[in-house]
Structures are given as C-alpha cells and as structure tokens.
Amino acid sequence: MAVLRPLDKLPMLNSGVLLLVGSDEALQQKLAEAILQEEKDFNISIHLAASLPLPSERDHLRPRIDLIVFMIDIKSKYSLKNIEASLALVDASFFLGKVCFLVTGVGRVNACSIDTNAVRKLGKTYCSPVLFCELELEGVRVATAQRLLRMLQICAGHVPGVSALSFVSLMRNSDDD
C-alpha cells in the first residue's frame, strides 16, 4: 500500500487538485458540483475516493494533490473508522496544512452516532482544521464549497504571501482558547 505524499509530483500551472475522501459518495458528488460551480480564477480537479489507499495502477496519471478533505458522516461510526484507517496512509507532511476534516450531518443532532469531541480530537492530533456542516442544505453546501475553494487556493500556492502552514498556526491558536 502506497503512502500518499504531497510533494512527490510537480504542481500544475494555475490549477489546484482536491481529494474528497469519505464513504458517502452522493454527498461527495454534491459538494464537488458545488465547488465547481463557484467562480474561480484557477483550474480545479476534484477526485473522489471512498477510502485510501488510492489505486496504484493509475498513480502515474494522478496529479499532485494540494488538499485532502476527509468527510466524516456524524451519523455513521463506519465513516469515522474508515477515515481513521485512511489517515495511516497519508504522509505526515500532508498534515502541514494540506488536510481538513469535514463533519457532515450535524443538522440532525438526534441521529448522531459519533461524539463530536472524538472528531475534534482527531483534528487536534493531526493539526488539521475541522469544519462542521450540513451538506443537505443548499446554502450551507455553497458556503462550505466557498470555504474549501479558498483553502484549496491557498494550499495550491495561488495566494501570494499566504501558506497552507497558516492553517496549522490557526489550529495552535485555537487550542489556547
């Protein structure tokens, strides 16, 4: 099984590559469509995966991944276990601002199977931001798409003077609260 590394390939000019990892393919697809509909000044490629590792036979065709979004469905313990297993296959240098946890289904608190503190702890352990949202609501899906698009823009190096490492420093500052 190959470990996913952030800098093993050259970046593509004026583009960003996003990898959505999660067990709910329908939500991945909705989020990907929302991101692609947003106005942007760079090309975006979005790849969907249920889990890691990615198939190695297509590795030579796969572009460099700028941002990985691990999607966790708060209603499914399997979703969290799937993401935890996938994290072992990500190189540690990805956690320097190029990973985000997206917790979905938070609008249905009575149907939660996962303790939100467990997800927060995951974000703290991997020094990665945790976003909570309800992707079934169009307005929230659009706002989440805009936020992820901005993160991707930063991670791909298209914002002068801002580094993906700023996400790590934000995480450290929020720990002080």
Phi, psi and chi 1 to 4 in degrees:
 res  aa     phi    psi   chi1   chi2   chi3   chi4
   1 MET       -  127.7  -71.6 -165.7 -100.3      -
   2 ALA   -86.1  137.7      -      -      -      -
   3 VAL   -83.8  135.9  171.6      -      -      -
   4 LEU   -78.5  123.8 -156.5   54.7      -      -
   5 ARG  -117.6  141.5  -69.6  178.8  173.2   43.1
   6 PRO   -77.6  -28.3   27.0  -32.2      -      -
   7 LEU  -117.3   26.0  -58.1  174.0      -      -
   8 ASP   -85.3   -2.6   62.9  -13.1      -      -
   9 LYS  -136.0  157.9  -63.1 -176.6  179.4 -162.3
  10 LEU   -76.8  146.9  -66.7  173.8      -      -
  11 PRO   -72.5  155.3   24.5  -31.0      -      -
  12 MET   -93.4  142.9  -64.9 -172.7  -49.8      -
  13 LEU   -62.2  131.5 -174.1   61.8      -      -
  14 ASN    51.9   44.7 -161.0   29.5      -      -
  15 SER  -147.6  165.8   67.0      -      -      -
  16 GLY  -142.9  143.7      -      -      -      -
  17 VAL  -119.7  125.4  178.7      -      -      -
  18 LEU  -114.0  134.6  175.9   65.8      -      -
  19 LEU  -115.3  118.7  175.1   62.5      -      -
  20 LEU  -100.1  120.2  -62.3  175.9      -      -
  21 VAL  -116.8  122.4  179.9      -      -      -
  22 GLY   178.8  163.5      -      -      -      -
  23 SER   -86.5  -12.5   54.6      -      -      -
  24 ASP   -99.4   92.6 -169.2  -25.5      -      -
  25 GLU   -63.5  -35.2 -171.3  176.4  -29.4      -
  26 ALA   -64.2  -43.3      -      -      -      -
  27 LEU   -68.3  -37.2  -83.3 -177.3      -      -
  28 GLN   -58.4  -45.9  -76.3 -179.9  -39.5      -
  29 GLN   -63.9  -43.7 -167.1   63.6   42.8      -
  30 LYS   -61.8  -43.6  -76.5 -178.2 -179.4 -179.2
  31 LEU   -66.1  -43.4 -179.3   58.3      -      -
  32 ALA   -59.5  -43.5      -      -      -      -
  33 GLU   -63.3  -41.1  -71.2  169.4    4.7      -
  34 ALA   -63.6  -40.0      -      -      -      -
  35 ILE   -65.4  -44.1  -68.0  169.6      -      -
  36 LEU   -67.5  -25.6  -67.9  172.5      -      -
  37 GLN   -78.1  -17.1  -71.9  175.4   -1.4      -
  38 GLU   -70.7  149.5  -73.1  -60.1  -48.5      -
  39 GLU   -73.7  133.7 -172.1  174.6  -43.1      -
  40 LYS  -150.5  159.7   53.8 -151.1  161.2  -69.8
  41 ASP  -112.2   22.0   57.5   -2.7      -      -
  42 PHE  -146.7  159.5   64.1  103.1      -      -
  43 ASN   -79.8  141.7  -60.7  -40.5      -      -
  44 ILE  -122.3  137.2  -64.8  179.1      -      -
  45 SER  -121.7  126.3  176.7      -      -      -
  46 ILE  -116.7  128.4  -58.9  175.9      -      -
  47 HIS  -115.0  139.9  -61.1  -96.9      -      -
  48 LEU  -112.2  139.0  -50.8  178.2      -      -
  49 ALA  -145.1  140.2      -      -      -      -
  50 ALA   -73.3  -34.3      -      -      -      -
  51 SER  -162.9  174.4   62.4      -      -      -
  52 LEU  -105.9  152.0  -63.8  178.8      -      -
  53 PRO   -82.7  159.0   31.5  -34.8      -      -
  54 LEU   -78.4  152.2  -61.9  174.5      -      -
  55 PRO   -58.7  127.0  -18.5   27.3      -      -
  56 SER   -75.2  -22.4   59.0      -      -      -
  57 GLU   -67.9  -17.4   61.8  -90.3    3.6      -
  58 ARG  -108.0   10.7  -61.8 -170.0   39.1   84.3
  59 ASP   -59.0  -38.1 -171.2   52.0      -      -
  60 HIS   -67.5  -19.5   65.0  -74.7      -      -
  61 LEU   -94.7  -17.8  -60.6  173.0      -      -
  62 ARG   -74.7  130.4 -171.0  176.8  -56.2  116.4
  63 PRO   -75.6  171.1   27.9  -33.2      -      -
  64 ARG   -65.0  133.8 -178.0  176.9   89.6  170.8
  65 ILE   -91.6  126.0  -64.1  168.9      -      -
  66 ASP   -92.1  -30.6  -63.3  -57.8      -      -
  67 LEU  -148.3  132.3  176.6   63.0      -      -
  68 ILE  -109.5  127.4  -58.8  174.1      -      -
  69 VAL  -112.3  114.1  177.1      -      -      -
  70 PHE   -90.4  114.9  -72.5  105.1      -      -
  71 MET   -94.6  121.0  -62.5  176.0   66.0      -
  72 ILE  -115.8  121.5  -58.9  169.1      -      -
  73 ASP   -85.1  116.8 -177.2   -5.5      -      -
  74 ILE   -65.1  -14.3 -158.6  148.6      -      -
  75 LYS   -90.0   -2.2  -53.3  177.3  -50.6  -64.7
  76 SER  -132.2  114.6  167.8      -      -      -
  77 LYS   -65.7  -31.6  -72.2 -177.0 -179.1  178.9
  78 TYR   -59.5  -39.8  167.4   75.6      -      -
  79 SER   -58.1  -46.3  172.7      -      -      -
  80 LEU   -65.9  -43.9  179.8   60.0      -      -
  81 LYS   -61.3  -39.9  -64.6  -68.5 -177.6 -155.7
  82 ASN   -61.2  -45.3  178.8   39.4      -      -
  83 ILE   -67.8  -42.6  -64.5  -55.1      -      -
  84 GLU   -59.7  -39.4  -72.2  173.2  -24.6      -
  85 ALA   -68.0  -36.7      -      -      -      -
  86 SER   -69.6  -31.4  -66.1      -      -      -
  87 LEU   -60.3  -30.4  -73.4  168.1      -      -
  88 ALA   -65.9  -17.0      -      -      -      -
  89 LEU  -102.7   19.0  -60.6  167.6      -      -
  90 VAL  -116.0  128.0  177.5      -      -      -
  91 ASP   -60.3  142.3 -173.7   74.1      -      -
  92 ALA   -57.3  -31.0      -      -      -      -
  93 SER   -68.1  -18.0   56.2      -      -      -
  94 PHE   -64.6  -27.3 -110.3  114.0      -      -
  95 PHE   -80.9   11.6  -62.1  105.0      -      -
  96 LEU   -94.9   52.9  -64.9  174.6      -      -
  97 GLY    97.1    4.1      -      -      -      -
  98 LYS  -111.8   18.4  -67.1 -175.8  171.2  -81.0
  99 VAL  -133.3  143.8  167.6      -      -      -
 100 CYS  -141.9  143.4  169.2      -      -      -
 101 PHE  -104.1  128.0  -64.6  101.1      -      -
 102 LEU  -117.2  111.8 -177.7   66.8      -      -
 103 VAL   -95.0  119.8 -176.9      -      -      -
 104 THR  -107.1  161.1   64.1      -      -      -
 105 GLY    82.5   16.9      -      -      -      -
 106 VAL   -73.5   -9.3  -64.3      -      -      -
 107 GLY   -74.5  -12.7      -      -      -      -
 108 ARG  -114.5   70.3  -66.6  164.0  -87.2  171.4
 109 VAL   -59.2  -34.0  179.1      -      -      -
 110 ASN   -70.7  -14.0   56.3  -14.5      -      -
 111 ALA  -104.0   11.7      -      -      -      -
 112 CYS   -66.9  133.5  -69.2      -      -      -
 113 SER  -110.0  -11.8  -64.2      -      -      -
 114 ILE  -118.5  134.5  -59.9  170.5      -      -
 115 ASP   -73.1  128.0 -178.7   19.4      -      -
 116 THR   -62.2  -27.7   56.1      -      -      -
 117 ASN   -64.7  -31.5  -72.0  -30.1      -      -
 118 ALA   -64.5  -38.1      -      -      -      -
 119 VAL   -73.4  -40.4 -179.7      -      -      -
 120 ARG   -60.6  -39.8  -75.9 -171.0 -179.8  100.6
 121 LYS   -64.2  -38.5 -176.6  178.7  176.7 -170.8
 122 LEU   -60.5  -45.3 -158.6   59.4      -      -
 123 GLY   -61.7  -41.5      -      -      -      -
 124 LYS   -67.6  -42.4 -172.4  174.1 -179.1  178.7
 125 THR   -60.3  -40.5  -59.5      -      -      -
 126 TYR   -99.5   11.8  -71.0   97.2      -      -
 127 CYS    48.6   46.0  -64.3      -      -      -
 128 SER  -130.0  144.0  -60.7      -      -      -
 129 PRO   -65.2  148.3   12.9  -17.0      -      -
 130 VAL  -118.6  123.0  178.9      -      -      -
 131 LEU  -110.6  134.3  -54.5  174.5      -      -
 132 PHE  -108.4  133.6  -67.4   88.3      -      -
 133 CYS  -157.1  171.5   67.6      -      -      -
 134 GLU  -124.2   94.5  178.4   56.5   77.0      -
 135 LEU   -70.8  -11.8  -68.2  179.2      -      -
 136 GLU   -71.2  -22.8  -66.8  -64.6  -23.5      -
 137 LEU   -89.7  123.4  -58.8  173.4      -      -
 138 GLU   -58.7  -43.3 -175.1  179.0   -6.2      -
 139 GLY   -62.1  -41.6      -      -      -      -
 140 VAL   -69.2  -38.9  176.1      -      -      -
 141 ARG   -61.8  -41.8 -172.9  169.9   52.2 -114.0
 142 VAL   -66.2  -44.2  167.9      -      -      -
 143 ALA   -63.3  -40.2      -      -      -      -
 144 THR   -65.8  -41.3  -57.1      -      -      -
 145 ALA   -60.5  -42.1      -      -      -      -
 146 GLN   -64.0  -42.0  -68.9  168.8  -13.4      -
 147 ARG   -64.8  -45.4  178.4  177.0  -91.8  177.6
 148 LEU   -66.4  -35.4  -68.9  175.5      -      -
 149 LEU   -62.8  -42.1 -177.4   61.3      -      -
 150 ARG   -65.6  -41.1 -175.7   63.2  174.1  167.5
 151 MET   -62.5  -43.1  -70.4  173.9   73.7      -
 152 LEU   -62.5  -41.6  175.9   60.5      -      -
 153 GLN   -58.7  -41.9 -170.6  177.8   20.8      -
 154 ILE   -69.1  -47.2  -68.6  167.5      -      -
 155 CYS   -63.2  -31.1  -69.9      -      -      -
 156 ALA   -82.4   -4.7      -      -      -      -
 157 GLY    85.5   23.4      -      -      -      -
 158 HIS   -97.1    7.2  -60.8  -55.4      -      -
 159 VAL  -117.5  105.8  179.1      -      -      -
 160 PRO   -58.2  134.4  -19.4   29.1      -      -
 161 GLY    80.2    0.9      -      -      -      -
 162 VAL  -123.0  132.4 -179.6      -      -      -
 163 SER  -114.6  155.4  164.1      -      -      -
 164 ALA   -61.1  -21.4      -      -      -      -
 165 LEU   -63.8  -18.5  -70.6  172.2      -      -
 166 SER   -63.9  -28.1   62.3      -      -      -
 167 PHE   -65.1  -38.0  -61.5  132.6      -      -
 168 VAL   -66.7  -43.0  175.5      -      -      -
 169 SER   -67.2  -33.9   66.0      -      -      -
 170 LEU   -63.7  -39.2  -74.5  173.3      -      -
 171 MET   -64.3  -42.7  -71.9  -62.9  -60.8      -
 172 ARG   -65.8  -40.5  -67.2 -139.7  169.2  102.3
 173 ASN   -66.3  -36.8  -69.2  -21.1      -      -
 174 SER   -71.7  -22.3   70.1      -      -      -
 175 ASP   -68.2  -24.1  -71.0  -16.2      -      -
 176 ASP   -74.5  -19.6  -64.2  -21.7      -      -
 177 ASP   -68.7      -  -64.5  -20.4      -      -
